[in-house]
Amino acid sequence: MLMTSGEHPVPVTPWETAIALRRMALLQPCLPKYLLAPEVAVLLHYLPDERQRMLFATLWNTGARITEALTLTPEDLQLGGPRPCIRLRTLKQRQRGRGRPAAGEKTARIVPLLDAACVAELGRYLATFRPGRRRPLFDVSRKTAWLWLQQAVSRAEKDGIEFALPVINPKTLRHSFAMHLFFNHVPPKVVQAYMGHERYESTEVYLKVFALDVAPRLGVTFSLDHRDYGHLLTNRKST
């Protein structure tokens, strides 16, 4: 079982609680399948190529859909200043091109880049590969991206590392992003905006995972000693 993230140990009790919560969630097919932050760190380690690692690090840091990530260009990144961010373009915008959007049409969403290390890595990536301003950052197909991820999982398995999920795919990292935000107490409406969910119900699915942990944290019990309460039920007739 993974117990460290880099050089920093993961606290045993929170880790064990998070694992137990995820184990319960996996019993319900309707709940999202996600990895915890230490697991993602290990998974990214098994992507040896810089382009592969940066693609999936971007999914992990932004919650992007794989189709959104594969159409990212340098002009979608704002890495300088106090609030670095990334622009994720919707399918409607990609199909329409650079024309003027219709009234009320949602064409893109902005996701802040919250991790300074990721911002630095993206900067190095741009300096190394130097894609054109409107050229894709990751010029590969969805099929190739899926293959990269499966190869990373296979490499980890050869080292004796097993991830709890039966299947890991690009959407796993999107789910993991949302759950990581909730683990860090980001408000649901903010998560909804970052994920690009039109309906709040889509975001609420993640909160159902945490509902599994509410009653245990409150210390609710049902076992009582009958000897302490029998007198409450005794029928004492008045004399």
C-alpha positions in Angstrom: 0.0 0.0 0.0 1.3 3.5 -0.9 2.2 5.3 2.2 4.4 8.1 1.0 4.2 11.0 -1.5 7.7 12.1 -2.5 9.8 12.6 0.7 6.8 13.6 2.8 4.9 10.9 4.7 1.1 10.7 4.3 -0.5 10.8 7.8 -1.6 7.2 8.5 -5.1 8.0 9.9 -6.3 10.3 7.1 -4.9 8.0 4.5 -6.6 4.9 6.0 -9.8 6.8 6.3 -9.6 8.0 2.7 -8.9 4.5 1.5 -11.9 3.1 3.5 -14.1 5.8 2.1 -13.0 5.0 -1.5 -13.5 1.3 -0.8 -17.2 2.0 0.1 -17.6 4.2 -3.0 -16.4 1.5 -5.3 -19.3 -0.7 -4.1 -21.7 1.7 -5.8 -21.4 1.8 -9.6 -23.0 5.3 -9.8 -20.2 7.0 -7.8 -17.0 8.3 -9.5 -13.9 6.2 -9.6 -10.9 8.2 -8.5 -7.3 8.1 -7.3 -6.0 9.8 -4.2 -3.2 12.4 -4.5 -0.3 10.0 -3.5 -1.6 7.5 -6.0 -1.6 10.0 -8.8 2.0 11.1 -7.9 3.1 7.5 -8.3 1.2 7.0 -11.5 2.8 10.1 -13.1 6.2 8.8 -12.1 5.6 5.8 -14.4 5.2 8.1 -17.4 8.8 8.4 -18.4 8.4 10.7 -21.4 8.1 14.4 -20.6 5.2 14.9 -23.1 3.3 12.0 -21.7 3.8 13.1 -18.1 2.8 16.7 -18.8 -0.4 15.7 -20.6 -1.6 13.7 -17.6 -0.3 16.2 -15.1 -2.5 18.7 -16.9 -5.5 16.5 -16.6 -4.8 16.1 -12.9 -4.2 19.8 -12.2 -7.2 21.1 -14.2 -9.9 18.4 -14.4 -9.9 18.7 -18.2 -11.5 16.2 -20.4 -9.0 14.4 -22.6 -10.6 16.0 -25.7 -10.1 19.4 -24.1 -6.5 18.7 -23.1 -5.6 17.5 -26.6 -6.7 20.8 -28.2 -4.8 23.1 -25.7 -2.4 25.5 -27.4 0.1 27.9 -25.9 -2.4 30.8 -26.2 -4.7 28.9 -23.8 -2.1 29.2 -21.0 -1.4 32.2 -18.8 1.5 31.2 -16.6 2.8 34.6 -15.4 1.4 36.8 -12.7 -0.2 36.0 -9.3 -3.0 34.0 -10.8 -1.8 31.6 -13.5 -4.6 29.8 -15.3 -5.6 27.7 -18.3 -8.4 28.1 -20.8 -10.3 24.9 -21.7 -12.3 25.2 -24.9 -15.6 23.4 -25.3 -16.6 21.1 -28.1 -19.0 23.8 -29.5 -16.1 26.3 -29.8 -13.8 23.8 -31.4 -16.4 22.9 -34.0 -17.3 26.5 -34.7 -13.7 27.8 -34.9 -12.9 31.4 -34.2 -16.3 32.9 -35.1 -18.4 35.0 -32.7 -20.3 32.9 -30.2 -24.1 32.9 -30.1 -25.8 34.8 -27.2 -25.5 32.9 -24.0 -23.3 30.2 -25.5 -20.6 28.8 -23.2 -17.4 28.5 -25.3 -14.7 28.0 -22.7 -14.0 27.9 -19.0 -11.0 29.2 -17.1 -9.4 27.0 -14.5 -6.8 28.5 -12.1 -3.5 26.6 -11.9 -3.3 26.1 -8.2 0.0 24.2 -8.0 3.2 26.3 -8.5 5.2 23.2 -9.5 2.8 22.4 -12.3 3.0 26.0 -13.5 6.8 25.7 -13.6 6.7 22.4 -15.4 4.4 23.8 -18.1 6.8 26.7 -18.6 9.7 24.3 -19.0 7.6 22.2 -21.4 6.9 25.2 -23.6 10.6 26.1 -23.6 11.6 22.6 -24.6 9.1 21.7 -27.3 8.3 25.2 -28.5 4.9 24.6 -30.1 3.5 27.3 -32.3 1.1 29.7 -30.5 -2.0 28.0 -32.0 -0.5 24.6 -32.3 -1.6 21.8 -29.9 0.6 21.3 -26.8 0.1 17.5 -27.1 -0.2 16.6 -30.8 -1.4 13.0 -30.3 -4.7 11.1 -30.7 -7.0 10.0 -27.9 -6.1 6.4 -28.7 -2.4 7.2 -28.2 -3.1 9.0 -24.9 -5.0 6.0 -23.6 -2.2 3.7 -24.6 0.4 5.9 -22.7 -1.7 5.6 -19.5 -2.1 1.8 -19.8 1.6 1.4 -20.3 2.3 3.5 -17.2 -0.1 1.2 -15.2 1.7 -1.9 -16.6 5.1 -0.5 -15.6 3.9 0.1 -12.1 2.5 -3.4 -11.8 5.9 -4.8 -12.8 7.3 -3.0 -9.7 4.7 -4.6 -7.5 2.4 -1.5 -7.3 -1.3 -2.1 -7.6 -3.9 0.7 -7.9 -7.2 0.1 -6.2 -9.3 0.8 -9.4 -10.0 -2.0 -11.8 -9.6 0.4 -14.7 -7.6 3.7 -15.0 -8.3 6.0 -17.9 -8.0 9.7 -18.6 -11.4 10.4 -17.0 -10.0 8.9 -13.8 -7.8 11.9 -13.4 -10.7 14.3 -14.0 -12.6 12.6 -11.2 -9.5 12.6 -9.0 -9.1 16.4 -9.6 -12.7 17.0 -8.4 -12.3 14.8 -5.3 -9.0 16.4 -4.4 -10.6 19.8 -4.4 -13.4 18.5 -2.1 -10.8 16.8 0.2 -9.3 20.3 0.5 -12.6 22.0 1.3 -13.2 23.8 -2.0 -16.8 24.9 -2.1 -19.1 22.9 -4.4 -20.1 25.8 -6.6 -16.4 26.5 -7.3 -15.8 22.9 -8.2 -18.8 23.0 -10.5 -17.2 26.0 -12.3 -13.8 24.4 -12.6 -15.3 21.1 -13.9 -17.5 22.9 -16.4 -20.7 21.2 -15.2 -23.8 22.9 -16.5 -26.0 21.2 -13.9 -25.1 21.2 -10.2 -26.4 17.6 -10.0 -23.2 16.5 -11.9 -21.0 18.0 -9.2 -23.2 16.7 -6.4 -22.3 13.1 -7.4 -18.9 13.7 -5.8 -20.5 14.9 -2.5 -22.3 11.5 -2.3 -19.0 9.9 -1.6 -18.4 12.1 1.5 -22.0 11.4 2.6 -20.7 7.9 3.4 -18.4 9.4 6.1 -20.8 11.8 7.8 -22.4 9.4 10.4 -19.2 7.6 11.3 -17.6 11.0 12.1 -20.5 11.9 14.3 -19.9 8.7 16.4 -23.5 7.4 16.0 -24.0 4.0 17.7 -26.9 1.7 18.2 -25.8 -0.7 20.9 -27.0 -0.1 24.4 -27.0 -2.1 27.6 -30.6 -3.1 28.4 -29.8 -3.1 32.1 -29.3 0.7 32.0 -32.7 1.3 30.4 -35.1 -1.4 31.6 -36.4 0.8 34.4 -37.6 3.3 31.8 -40.0 0.8 30.4 -41.3 -0.7 33.7 -45.0 -0.3 34.0 -45.5 1.1 37.5 -49.2 1.2 38.4 -50.2 3.8 40.8 -51.2 2.5 44.3 
